[in-house]
């Protein structure tokens, strides 16, 4: 995006007032978004966003300035602005930049150009037609298509230069079913850090049928019972509970400021001995995968919890420097060039266990099976959570029986993690639609096998 000579000059400008570390982050983003509602293409947006951020470290003081003009002069001005916090008079430095290559292969097999915008819109129209024809109970259908190409360049005063391409495709679809004044919604979606081969491996027509069937089943659902009971969470999307109620507490900024239940507990038992939890940014095709994080650190696989014992936190450069660590874990992520990176998860999941998923249901005398989950809330500091089930079933004598609606789950993540008593063999990551908000948004994946929580407070309107 800029020459090494220009990058070296900009970095040197940032160091002139006493900074001990300087960094340039450049990105170029192209995105297409299509949306269909009520059988009409309501949204078609295509655009580009590009710019650069200059970050300087004065010990643990960090300054930042950014520009949306990618010229040497504009970036030099941003470097001067960030350097204005310094008080000393530095000397000119010559920074020799060497490109660092990644060994990770996130191959794109079919480029976004393989289909025209009209072809992509036609897929949404087909989703609408099939969804409406699936049943007279289907009242509304909607669909979304998004493709995003994000190119990133990072240069720093330690001589590092890295480049990363992050291409994403995602589709989301849903229906509203209606009967006797009752409305039920169901959503399906899939995505990943891939090209249009995503559509070869996922059939949007089958997905809209699944969404319609789910919404229709829930039209006859009974109100969820109320009280403390056993809950079985599904593989894949069920991992959002760990992500929200536990994973965030293992991000280093919450650790260093003492706002986490896991602070100063490395080496201690913090979960059931059948729980191993991992953050892995190296998995090909996954939404949270990165060759390099937004500090320029190589992505890696980090075991957070092993057999119930806390092993590691997720670090970025800032928090690692704060505590005197030599390395981060490659978890520095930012929403855009307008933001500084912070510790964030990538692809975070509970690892597979030893129980057959059917065995988990069969060994549950009374409880609730959550087939799919919608949004929820979690207090990152304490780990308290409230999650909503969009499709759930009563478990009676080891069998799934009555469909339930209006079920919510309330509890404390760190406590629930200690009580999990069955973990399935069926590890899966989510379908590739995860977004995480923490002041900044980031694409992530969550996952887990089927797991059983012996005691969770279930809320509903039934008895």
Backbone torsions as a table, in degrees:
resi	resn	phi	psi	omega
1	UNK	NA	-41.4	170.6
2	UNK	-130.6	161.5	180.0
3	UNK	-73.5	158.7	175.9
4	UNK	-62.2	-33.7	179.9
5	UNK	-64.6	-43.0	177.9
6	UNK	-65.9	-42.4	179.8
7	UNK	-61.1	-43.6	179.3
8	UNK	-61.9	-40.4	179.9
9	UNK	-64.6	-42.1	-179.6
10	UNK	-67.2	-42.7	178.6
11	UNK	-62.0	-43.7	179.4
12	UNK	-61.3	-37.8	177.5
13	UNK	-61.9	-39.2	179.7
14	UNK	-67.6	-25.0	-177.2
15	UNK	-88.5	-3.9	-170.5
16	UNK	-67.2	-21.8	-176.8
17	UNK	-107.6	19.4	172.1
18	UNK	108.1	2.1	176.3
19	UNK	-62.3	145.8	178.6
20	UNK	-101.2	-1.0	178.2
21	UNK	-156.9	136.2	178.1
22	UNK	-132.5	147.9	-176.5
23	UNK	-145.6	141.3	170.9
24	UNK	-115.0	129.9	175.6
25	UNK	-121.3	122.4	-179.4
26	UNK	-123.5	138.9	174.3
27	UNK	-141.2	153.7	178.6
28	UNK	-135.7	114.5	-173.6
29	UNK	-118.2	129.0	171.6
30	UNK	-120.0	134.2	-174.3
31	UNK	-141.9	143.5	172.4
32	UNK	-126.4	131.3	179.4
33	UNK	-132.5	127.9	178.3
34	UNK	-123.1	138.1	179.4
35	UNK	-137.8	133.1	-179.7
36	UNK	-120.4	127.8	175.0
37	UNK	-137.6	144.2	177.2
38	UNK	50.3	42.0	176.4
39	UNK	65.2	18.1	178.5
40	UNK	-128.8	143.1	174.1
41	UNK	-77.8	99.7	-173.1
42	UNK	-87.1	-20.6	-175.9
43	UNK	-143.2	129.7	173.3
44	UNK	-143.7	102.5	-173.5
45	UNK	-125.1	128.2	176.2
46	UNK	-131.1	133.2	-176.8
47	UNK	-161.8	173.6	-179.3
48	UNK	-131.9	140.8	175.2
49	UNK	-137.0	126.4	-178.2
50	UNK	-144.4	150.9	179.4
51	UNK	176.7	-176.2	-176.6
52	UNK	-141.2	146.1	174.3
53	UNK	-120.7	140.7	177.5
54	UNK	-113.5	122.3	-179.1
55	UNK	-118.8	134.7	178.7
56	UNK	-125.7	143.2	175.7
57	UNK	-112.8	127.0	169.0
58	UNK	-114.3	82.9	-169.4
59	UNK	66.6	-122.5	177.8
60	UNK	-94.9	1.0	172.6
61	UNK	-83.8	128.8	-178.7
62	UNK	-119.8	130.8	175.5
63	UNK	-119.0	155.7	-173.9
64	UNK	-149.1	139.9	173.7
65	UNK	-144.8	148.5	-179.5
66	UNK	-137.9	163.0	179.1
67	UNK	-144.9	147.9	175.2
68	UNK	-101.5	14.6	176.3
69	UNK	-112.8	112.9	-173.4
70	UNK	-92.6	63.5	172.1
71	UNK	-117.5	158.4	179.0
72	UNK	-59.9	-43.5	-178.5
73	UNK	-61.4	-43.6	-179.0
74	UNK	-64.9	-40.6	179.4
75	UNK	-71.4	-32.1	174.0
76	UNK	-63.5	-39.6	177.3
77	UNK	-64.6	-40.3	177.4
78	UNK	-63.5	-40.7	178.3
79	UNK	-63.1	-41.2	177.6
80	UNK	-63.4	-39.9	179.3
81	UNK	-63.1	-46.6	178.7
82	UNK	-65.2	-33.1	-177.8
83	UNK	-77.8	-10.8	-176.8
84	UNK	-64.7	-15.4	176.8
85	UNK	-74.9	-16.7	-179.0
86	UNK	-76.0	157.7	-176.7
87	UNK	-121.5	-11.6	-177.4
88	UNK	-100.0	169.6	178.6
89	UNK	-108.5	105.6	-177.0
90	UNK	-85.6	178.3	179.0
91	UNK	-111.2	159.3	177.7
92	UNK	-64.8	135.2	-179.6
93	UNK	-121.7	145.3	174.2
94	UNK	-104.7	119.0	-175.7
95	UNK	-107.9	118.7	-179.4
96	UNK	-91.1	109.1	-176.7
97	UNK	-91.1	131.0	178.7
98	UNK	-124.7	126.1	-178.1
99	UNK	-70.8	133.5	175.2
100	UNK	-103.9	125.8	-179.1
101	UNK	-95.7	151.5	176.8
102	UNK	-98.1	144.5	175.5
103	UNK	-86.0	-5.4	-177.4
104	UNK	-80.1	137.1	-179.0
105	UNK	-114.0	98.1	175.2
106	UNK	-101.0	79.7	-170.3
107	UNK	-73.7	133.9	173.3
108	UNK	-103.0	115.2	-173.6
109	UNK	-88.2	-33.2	-179.6
110	UNK	-130.7	120.0	-177.5
111	UNK	-71.9	162.6	179.1
112	UNK	-61.4	-23.9	-177.7
113	UNK	-77.0	-5.3	179.6
114	UNK	-65.2	-21.4	174.9
115	UNK	-126.0	141.2	175.5
116	UNK	-75.7	166.7	175.8
117	UNK	-60.1	-38.6	177.9
118	UNK	-61.7	-39.4	178.4
119	UNK	-64.3	-39.7	180.0
120	UNK	-68.4	-39.7	176.2
121	UNK	-64.9	-33.9	179.8
122	UNK	-64.4	-33.1	176.2
123	UNK	-62.6	-42.5	178.1
124	UNK	-63.9	-39.6	177.5
125	UNK	-63.2	-38.0	178.6
126	UNK	-67.7	-39.0	175.5
127	UNK	-58.2	-44.2	-179.7
128	UNK	-62.7	-46.0	-177.9
129	UNK	-64.4	-45.7	-178.6
130	UNK	-67.4	-42.3	-179.7
131	UNK	-61.9	-43.5	-179.2
132	UNK	-69.6	-33.9	-179.3
133	UNK	-78.9	-13.3	-174.3
134	UNK	-65.0	-36.0	-178.8
135	UNK	-162.2	144.9	174.6
136	UNK	-66.3	-11.9	178.6
137	UNK	-81.0	-12.1	178.3
138	UNK	-78.1	116.8	-176.6
139	UNK	-96.9	-28.2	-176.6
140	UNK	-153.0	146.4	177.9
141	UNK	-132.7	142.4	174.4
142	UNK	-142.4	157.2	179.9
143	UNK	-148.2	152.4	178.6
144	UNK	-136.4	141.2	172.8
145	UNK	-129.5	136.1	178.7
146	UNK	-143.0	136.4	170.2
147	UNK	-130.0	143.1	-174.9
148	UNK	-146.1	125.5	175.7
149	UNK	-112.9	118.3	-177.5
150	UNK	-121.7	113.8	178.2
151	UNK	-104.5	133.1	-173.5
152	UNK	-128.3	136.6	172.7
153	UNK	-127.7	135.0	179.0
154	UNK	-131.6	132.1	176.8
155	UNK	-128.8	141.1	174.8
156	UNK	-142.1	168.8	-172.2
157	UNK	-75.0	-4.3	172.1
158	UNK	-85.6	3.0	177.7
159	UNK	93.6	7.1	-177.3
160	UNK	-83.2	138.0	171.3
161	UNK	-139.3	122.2	178.3
162	UNK	-132.8	157.2	178.0
163	UNK	-137.1	139.0	-179.3
164	UNK	-140.9	135.4	170.9
165	UNK	-105.5	131.0	-179.0
166	UNK	-129.0	100.2	-177.9
167	UNK	-107.9	129.1	-176.3
168	UNK	-126.6	142.8	169.3
169	UNK	-129.6	141.5	174.8
170	UNK	-150.1	148.5	173.7
171	UNK	-130.6	138.7	177.0
172	UNK	-133.9	139.6	-179.1
173	UNK	-146.1	158.6	-179.9
174	UNK	-164.9	167.5	178.8
175	UNK	-135.5	158.0	166.6
176	UNK	-117.9	121.9	176.7
177	UNK	-103.8	148.3	-174.9
178	UNK	-140.4	136.9	175.0
179	UNK	-158.1	128.1	176.5
180	UNK	52.2	40.8	177.5
181	UNK	81.0	-0.9	179.0
182	UNK	-97.0	131.0	176.6
183	UNK	-112.2	136.2	174.8
184	UNK	-134.6	136.8	-179.5
185	UNK	-110.5	147.3	175.0
186	UNK	-144.1	140.3	-176.4
187	UNK	-125.5	143.0	172.5
188	UNK	-133.6	153.4	177.5
189	UNK	-167.9	164.2	176.0
190	UNK	-157.0	154.8	-178.1
191	UNK	-173.0	-176.6	178.1
192	UNK	167.4	174.2	175.8
193	UNK	-87.2	75.2	-172.9
194	UNK	-145.9	179.8	172.4
195	UNK	-100.6	-154.7	-176.8
196	UNK	-72.8	-1.9	169.9
197	UNK	-61.4	-17.0	174.6
198	UNK	-52.8	-38.2	-177.5
199	UNK	-76.1	-18.0	174.4
200	UNK	-77.3	-28.9	-175.3
201	UNK	-98.6	-6.3	179.9
202	UNK	-139.5	127.0	-177.2
203	UNK	-97.4	107.7	-178.8
204	UNK	-63.5	-26.5	178.9
205	UNK	-68.7	-42.9	176.9
206	UNK	-65.9	-35.5	-179.5
207	UNK	-65.8	-40.1	-179.8
208	UNK	-68.9	-32.5	174.5
209	UNK	-65.0	-41.8	177.6
210	UNK	-62.2	-42.6	179.1
211	UNK	-61.8	-42.5	179.4
212	UNK	-63.6	-44.3	179.6
213	UNK	-61.4	-41.0	179.6
214	UNK	-62.6	-47.3	-179.8
215	UNK	-63.3	-39.6	-179.3
216	UNK	-66.7	-41.0	177.4
217	UNK	-59.0	-39.5	-176.3
218	UNK	-73.8	-12.4	176.2
219	UNK	-62.9	-29.9	-179.8
220	UNK	-101.2	12.7	-178.5
221	UNK	-70.1	151.3	177.2
222	UNK	-95.1	155.5	176.8
223	UNK	-59.4	138.1	-178.8
224	UNK	-65.3	144.7	176.6
225	UNK	-70.5	167.6	-178.3
226	UNK	-120.1	137.6	175.0
227	UNK	136.2	175.8	178.9
228	UNK	-80.3	127.3	-178.8
229	UNK	-156.1	173.9	177.5
230	UNK	-76.7	136.5	177.8
231	UNK	-126.0	132.7	174.1
232	UNK	-107.6	123.1	-179.5
233	UNK	-100.6	145.6	-175.7
234	UNK	-77.8	165.3	172.3
235	UNK	-72.9	168.1	-179.6
236	UNK	76.6	-112.7	-174.9
237	UNK	-57.7	-23.4	178.9
238	UNK	-56.8	-21.5	-179.9
239	UNK	-67.5	-8.3	178.8
240	UNK	-64.3	-27.7	178.8
241	UNK	-65.6	-46.0	177.4
242	UNK	-62.9	-43.4	179.9
243	UNK	-55.2	-51.0	-174.5
244	UNK	-76.0	-45.8	-170.4
245	UNK	-90.5	-15.7	-179.7
246	UNK	-127.7	-45.8	-174.2
247	UNK	-57.5	-45.8	-179.3
248	UNK	-59.1	-33.4	-179.0
249	UNK	-70.2	-11.1	177.7
250	UNK	-100.1	4.5	173.4
251	UNK	-79.5	136.9	-163.8
252	UNK	-64.0	-27.7	179.8
253	UNK	-66.1	-34.3	175.8
254	UNK	-72.6	-27.6	178.2
255	UNK	-72.0	-49.0	-173.8
256	UNK	-69.8	-25.9	178.0
257	UNK	-95.0	7.8	174.6
258	UNK	72.6	19.7	-175.6
259	UNK	-98.9	17.1	-176.1
260	UNK	-123.0	143.9	174.9
261	UNK	-67.5	-14.5	-177.9
262	UNK	-99.5	4.1	-179.3
263	UNK	-61.3	135.4	176.1
264	UNK	60.3	31.4	-177.6
265	UNK	-120.5	13.4	175.3
266	UNK	-59.4	130.5	-177.1
267	UNK	94.0	-9.1	179.9
268	UNK	-98.4	156.2	175.8
269	UNK	-77.6	119.7	-177.5
270	UNK	-123.7	-0.1	-177.4
271	UNK	-149.9	170.1	173.3
272	UNK	-56.1	144.0	-178.6
273	UNK	-64.1	-9.9	177.9
274	UNK	-93.8	8.1	-178.1
275	UNK	-104.9	123.6	166.5
276	UNK	-124.1	129.5	-177.1
277	UNK	-124.4	141.0	-170.6
278	UNK	-136.5	143.7	166.1
279	UNK	-115.3	123.9	-173.1
280	UNK	-137.6	107.0	179.5
281	UNK	-90.7	10.9	-173.3
282	UNK	-105.9	3.3	-173.5
283	UNK	-79.2	120.7	-177.3
284	UNK	-60.1	136.4	174.4
285	UNK	84.7	-9.0	-174.2
286	UNK	-85.6	153.0	-172.7
287	UNK	-64.9	-32.8	-178.6
288	UNK	-95.3	6.3	-174.6
289	UNK	-79.0	146.3	-179.8
290	UNK	-146.3	142.0	173.3
291	UNK	-73.3	-43.1	175.0
292	UNK	-132.7	146.0	174.8
293	UNK	-78.3	-177.8	-174.0
294	UNK	-82.6	6.8	164.9
295	UNK	-96.6	-9.6	-175.0
296	UNK	92.6	5.9	179.5
297	UNK	-82.6	138.4	178.7
298	UNK	-60.7	138.5	177.5
299	UNK	-65.7	155.2	-179.1
300	UNK	-153.5	170.5	174.8
301	UNK	-99.6	121.5	-177.0
302	UNK	-118.6	119.7	174.0
303	UNK	-80.8	114.2	-179.1
304	UNK	-84.0	-47.4	178.9
305	UNK	-130.2	132.1	177.6
306	UNK	-126.2	118.3	-178.4
307	UNK	49.1	42.8	176.0
308	UNK	88.6	-10.3	-175.3
309	UNK	-100.0	130.5	178.3
310	UNK	-70.2	125.2	-175.4
311	UNK	-109.5	-35.7	-171.9
312	UNK	-161.2	159.2	171.3
313	UNK	-106.3	177.0	177.3
314	UNK	-105.1	119.2	-170.1
315	UNK	-114.3	146.1	164.8
316	UNK	-112.5	-177.4	-176.4
317	UNK	-66.0	-42.7	-176.9
318	UNK	-60.5	-52.0	-176.0
319	UNK	-70.7	-32.3	175.9
320	UNK	-63.5	-44.0	177.2
321	UNK	-62.5	-36.3	-176.4
322	UNK	-60.4	-34.6	-177.6
323	UNK	-106.3	6.2	176.1
324	UNK	81.8	20.0	175.1
325	UNK	-75.5	145.8	178.3
326	UNK	-78.9	-28.6	-174.0
327	UNK	-133.6	155.4	169.2
328	UNK	-99.8	177.0	177.4
329	UNK	-100.8	11.1	179.3
330	UNK	77.7	32.2	-178.8
331	UNK	-112.5	19.7	175.3
332	UNK	-81.4	116.2	-175.6
333	UNK	-135.7	148.4	179.1
334	UNK	-136.6	153.3	-179.8
335	UNK	-69.4	-40.6	-178.8
336	UNK	-163.4	-178.1	178.0
337	UNK	-64.7	-14.3	178.5
338	UNK	-79.9	-5.2	-173.7
339	UNK	-123.4	148.1	169.1
340	UNK	-83.1	149.0	178.2
341	UNK	-68.7	157.1	175.0
342	UNK	-144.8	163.6	178.9
343	UNK	-65.3	124.7	-179.7
344	UNK	-141.1	151.2	173.9
345	UNK	-69.8	161.3	174.5
346	UNK	-114.5	-93.0	172.1
347	UNK	-113.7	108.7	-169.5
348	UNK	-119.1	130.2	-173.1
349	UNK	-154.8	155.5	167.6
350	UNK	-84.2	130.9	-175.4
351	UNK	-75.7	165.0	-178.0
352	UNK	-63.4	148.3	176.5
353	UNK	-111.8	-151.9	-172.1
354	UNK	-115.7	0.2	-175.6
355	UNK	-95.0	136.1	172.6
356	UNK	-65.6	134.4	-177.8
357	UNK	-57.0	-39.2	178.4
358	UNK	-64.6	-35.9	179.0
359	UNK	-62.1	-35.4	-179.7
360	UNK	-62.8	-44.3	177.3
361	UNK	-66.1	-46.2	-176.0
362	UNK	-62.5	-27.3	-179.4
363	UNK	-94.1	13.2	177.0
364	UNK	-110.8	112.5	-176.2
365	UNK	-73.1	-43.3	-178.8
366	UNK	-147.8	130.8	-179.8
367	UNK	176.1	-161.6	-179.0
368	UNK	-129.7	131.4	172.4
369	UNK	-102.3	121.7	179.0
370	UNK	-96.3	110.9	-179.7
371	UNK	-81.5	-36.9	178.4
372	UNK	-146.3	149.9	-175.8
373	UNK	-122.2	146.4	173.9
374	UNK	-105.3	-156.3	-178.5
375	UNK	-67.8	167.2	177.6
376	UNK	-161.1	-172.6	179.5
377	UNK	-134.9	147.0	176.1
378	UNK	-141.8	136.5	173.0
379	UNK	-85.5	107.5	-173.8
380	UNK	-60.7	-36.7	-176.2
381	UNK	-65.0	-46.0	-177.0
382	UNK	-99.2	-22.1	-177.7
383	UNK	86.4	6.4	176.9
384	UNK	-68.5	140.3	-176.2
385	UNK	-136.9	154.8	168.4
386	UNK	-137.1	120.3	179.3
387	UNK	-125.7	149.2	-179.2
388	UNK	-106.7	138.3	175.0
389	UNK	-96.9	129.7	176.6
390	UNK	-91.5	-25.1	174.5
391	UNK	-143.3	120.9	-177.2
392	UNK	-143.7	159.8	-178.3
393	UNK	-138.7	145.9	173.9
394	UNK	-73.6	138.6	172.4
395	UNK	-103.2	123.0	178.5
396	UNK	-131.8	120.1	179.4
397	UNK	50.5	45.2	173.8
398	UNK	78.4	14.5	-179.9
399	UNK	-132.1	147.6	173.8
400	UNK	-79.6	127.3	-177.3
401	UNK	-122.6	-101.6	-170.2
402	UNK	-72.5	129.6	171.1
403	UNK	-68.1	142.3	-175.4
404	UNK	-121.9	144.6	174.1
405	UNK	-125.9	156.8	177.3
406	UNK	77.1	19.3	-178.0
407	UNK	-82.2	133.6	171.8
408	UNK	-124.0	153.3	178.4
409	UNK	-122.0	130.7	-177.5
410	UNK	-127.3	137.1	178.0
411	UNK	179.3	-165.2	178.4
412	UNK	-122.2	121.5	-174.2
413	UNK	-55.0	-54.6	-179.7
414	UNK	-58.6	-34.6	178.6
415	UNK	-72.7	-43.6	178.8
416	UNK	-59.9	-38.6	-178.3
417	UNK	-61.5	-31.5	178.9
418	UNK	-74.6	-21.5	-171.8
419	UNK	-101.2	-10.8	179.9
420	UNK	-54.4	127.5	-173.9
421	UNK	-117.4	-4.7	175.2
422	UNK	-145.7	133.7	179.9
423	UNK	-131.5	125.3	-174.2
424	UNK	-76.6	171.0	176.8
425	UNK	-88.5	-6.1	-167.5
426	UNK	-95.9	52.8	179.1
427	UNK	-55.7	133.2	173.7
428	UNK	-148.5	146.8	170.5
429	UNK	-92.3	163.2	-178.1
430	UNK	-63.5	168.8	-175.8
431	UNK	-71.1	-3.0	174.6
432	UNK	104.0	40.5	-178.3
433	UNK	-127.7	9.7	-169.9
434	UNK	-75.7	131.2	170.7
435	UNK	-123.1	140.0	179.6
436	UNK	-120.8	132.4	177.4
437	UNK	-109.4	132.6	178.0
438	UNK	-154.2	55.9	-170.8
439	UNK	82.9	-35.3	172.3
440	UNK	-127.4	151.5	177.2
441	UNK	-93.1	148.9	178.0
442	UNK	-148.6	143.4	175.2
443	UNK	-78.3	132.9	-177.5
444	UNK	-141.8	167.1	166.3
445	UNK	-122.2	147.8	173.2
446	UNK	-124.1	164.3	178.9
447	UNK	-175.5	167.5	176.6
448	UNK	-179.1	166.7	165.1
449	UNK	-82.7	-179.9	169.4
450	UNK	-62.0	131.4	179.2
451	UNK	-132.1	154.0	178.8
452	UNK	-115.1	127.7	176.8
453	UNK	-106.2	111.5	-172.9
454	UNK	-64.7	-32.1	-174.9
455	UNK	-139.3	105.7	176.0
456	UNK	-135.3	140.2	176.2
457	UNK	-77.6	118.6	178.5
458	UNK	-102.4	130.8	177.4
459	UNK	-110.2	145.7	178.9
460	UNK	-171.8	-164.1	179.5
461	UNK	-115.9	2.2	179.4
462	UNK	-90.0	-175.5	-178.6
463	UNK	-88.3	NA	NA
